[in-house]
Amino acid sequence: MSKKPLILGIESSCDETAASIITENKQGNPVVLSNIISSQIKIHKKFGGVVPELAARSHVDKIDLIVEKAVKESGKQIQELDAVASTAGPGLIVCLSVGLSFGKALASSLRKPFIAVNHLEGHALSPKINSELNYPYLVLLISGGHSQFLSVQGLGKYKRLGTTIDDALGEAFDKTAKLLGIEFPGGPQIEVLAKKGNPNKYNLPKPIFYKGGCNLSFAGLKTAILKITKDIKTQEEKFDLAASFQKTIEEILYKKTRIAFDAFEKINKLQKKTFVVAGGVAANNSIRSMLINLCKEKNYQSIFPPIEYCGDNAAMIAMVGLEKFKTKQFSDLDFPAKPRWPLDKDAIFLKGAGVKL
């Protein structure tokens, strides 16, 4: 019986130091043997956001211990690894460099293949960890740094259908939370507060709602929140604003996802259509529920990664490493860290002043 691949994944693109070991069962389905995540929330909380230099220093301090713990928890020996996969981008370059350098050094010392992984590809493939997922499929990637619709044609083959022209959705959640006085990272708390408020209290703007295809914009919404919070005096008003924000986001995503469905169907003639939602904001239960109902309306199968694989983690990096290992897509040891690394290399950059939709 042939040995199943054993892949170590390493993630350090922002403020989580993570390592995971993944393999396959007899049926060829992924099996996560360990998934260790060390968060830096306490380090960055007093600053209200991630401080790159402090994040990188923490990665340096912890990465060897996190990898060691992942190996121990997997029940395997480090010499048994078949390849090492590390996030190479996009992300904070001082943070990326830590995990990337560690992964390269480990692969070199073990004389095993090294695989550089795109963090976004990790999110896009993360549902494969626990779901049968066949190409092509549509993915909505919503995280702290990225928001985009992608048609996933195959491993390494992506067509971007829409993206944010300013803030990412997770960033909009975190900034709104900060304006409401919620400690970093406050984004997930918005959903909790929203359940206590009146979602119809504030009529918030929905930027590029009627134009721009399935592109997204959240900066104008954030500005409106800023103006309103200056006049908020009671806890009830905070709850109402959180509820109104949550409702507005759901309305934006509902409309833009319908447009993305149409765009996806124009390039993929399929009987069975699949919609994947991944990234940290995919853990928002209200958004999940709304998108599941939309999929039922439009005859799509909806797939979400488990909550523990929504945020930044190394299991998704190991998952991409496993897929690439099986097709012998290895990287050179001089592969650079890439702070900006789009999945669709042909997609137009849509950020900054003067963007035309």
Buried (B, 14 or more C-beta within 10 A) or exposed (E): EEEBBBBBBBBBBBBBBBBBBBBBEEEEEBEBBBBBBBBBEEBBEEEBEBBBEBBBBBBBEBBEEBBEBBBBBBEBEBEBBBBBBBBBBBBBBBBBBBBBBBBBEBBEEBEBBBBBBBBBBBBBBBBBBBBEBEEBBBBBBBBBBBBBBBBBBEBBEBBBBBBBBBBBBBBBBBBBBBBBEBEBBBBBBBBEBBEEBBBEBBEBBBBBBEEBBBBBBBBBBBEBBEEBBEEBEEEEBBBBBBBBBBBBBBBBBBBBBEBBBEBBBEEBEEEEBBBBBBBBBBBBEBBBEBBBEBBEEBEBBBBBBBEEBBBBBBBBBBBBBBBBBEEEBBBEEEBBBBBEBBBBEEBEEBEEEEBEE
